[in-house]
Every structure is written in C-alpha cells, then in structure tokens.
Amino acid sequence: MVLHWLHSVCADEARLMKHQPRKRFAQNFLHDQQVIDRIIASIAPQPTDLLIEIGPGRAALTKPLVASGAELHVLEIDRDLVAQLEKKFAHNSNITVHQCDALQADFSGIAGNRPFRLIGNLPYNISTPLIFHLLRWHELVIDMHFMLQKEVVDRMASGPGSKAYGRLSVMTQFLCDVTPLFDVQPESFTPAPRVCSSIVRLQPLRTPPFESGSDKSLQQVVAAAFCQRRKTLRNSLRNLLRAEQIVAAGIDPGQRAEQLSLSQFAALARALPYDTRPAPSKRRSK
C-alpha cells in the first residue's frame, strides 16, 4: 500500500511538472529553489495562519506552504492545473483548491470573513487591476507577499516627483506599508519572462495616514488626477473641483498629479463637494 501511494504521488508530481505554460494565462512557473526558499523565509508561514495563494501553478510555493501546517486555499484559473493540484494534495487536509478567476473572486467569502494572508506569483498582464481588486479587503488582510514585474513594484514604492509615481503608488501607499524585498531574474522561471521580477510585502495599515473623507472620494480624485497626468490639476480635476476649491485645500492648481504627496491628495478628497462624491452603496434588506 505504501509503495502504491508513493508511486501515485510521484506520478501526480510528474504530471504537474510537465504541464506546459499557457500564454492566455500568462503562466511563468518559478523553478529556482533558492528563490523559493527565500520567498518562504520572507513569508514565514505558521500552523495558525490562514493563507490564500493566487496562481499556484506547478506548486513551487504551494508545497512548502502546505508543509507549514497552515490552512491554505489556492486559487487557480487553469482547469488542467486544478485537476493536477487536487490529485497531488488529495492526502493533505489543510489545503483547498479553488478553480476561479482571482479578478472575480470574493476573498472574504473564501476566508470565511476571517483575517488572512495573501501570497502569489501574479500574472503580469493583470497585476495592476488585481492589486486594486485585492485592496478592497485590506481590513481583513494581515499581509501580502507577491511576485510582480519589477516595474510594478517600483511604481508601488515610488514617491512624488518620480515618473513611476501614479495612481497605483498613491492608493497602495494610502492603504499599506510597501516594502520591496528582493529581485528575481528571468532565468528563475519557465519560460523566462522578458522582464525582471520583484518580491514585495504589503502590510495593510489599520489607520489611514491621512483623513480623506472616504476611500471612494480619494479613489475618485486620484483616478481623475492621473487620467491625463500631463495636465495640471486645474484641468484634470475640472469636473470635480474648481480652481478656487483646490486653492482652498492648500494646493496650487497649476501643479500636476505626480507632484502631490499623499496628504495633498487626501486634502483634495476632503474638498470634494458632497454633491459630486460617490453615493454610498445601498445595502439590500434581508
């Protein structure tokens, strides 16, 4: 029986490792053991953790995460990989495989409304919209460790005055501490991407650094300001704020979005007239 089980496990492992990367899912599978070990050391998973991994692929990170004893949920869009992952981990009671699109997933539902940690080698083609989607649950998230295109991590961590500074920088830093950890070279993947990757740690802030009125007001102002970043605030925000309202918030309307600090964006969000603020969502009665 033991030999039969070992043979089955080895066969499942072989099928998983032979899975060919698919372009439509932007799959680049991590295979560098030193990088894998370094990522796991950065995460330091504990048996008491509730972990959600996005895009487990060939299970390079999944295997040590399962071995940690933590409760693990993995989200995979590729049906063939889902079947192979279910077979590989059929004898592990602490892992649940979900076939779903992470961009459509309800993470609080998966976690049972419990605090959770997020991990993932995120597909480069959807990384920015996926980050914005995940930030919706920042109040439940303990921390996030992601593999991303280095350019995206640079944008997350950049400050005012930098060409990389933009909507992603402001919204991420307003909700999280952003810590770039280390870079990963293309040869660490199969197939090798054309760009360098980076590991980043995001730790949601329990209290925003500045009062903005509401998250939605801040999102509205930041999105409009960076929509056409070469324009001055007087022009980019003309549908939200008059020039005199921008001045009253303590900001020069002749400035561009990339010149503003987090506190200045918060001041603009607070200055947003109530009749132009996003309407609060209506809860359905049960």
TASUL-V696482 format. One record per helix or strand. SS is the DSSP state (H for helix, E for strand). FROM is the first residue (numbers start at 1). TO is the last residue. If there is no record, write none. Layout:
BEGIN
((SS:FROM:TO) (SS:FROM:TO))
END
This chain:
BEGIN
((H:2:18) (H:23:25) (E:29:30) (H:33:43) (E:50:54) (H:62:67) (E:71:76) (H:79:88) (E:95:99) (H:107:110) (E:116:121) (H:124:137) (E:141:149) (H:150:157) (H:167:175) (E:176:184) (H:186:188) (E:189:190) (E:197:204) (H:215:227) (E:232:232) (H:233:236) (H:243:248) (E:256:256) (H:257:259) (H:262:271) (H:274:276))
END
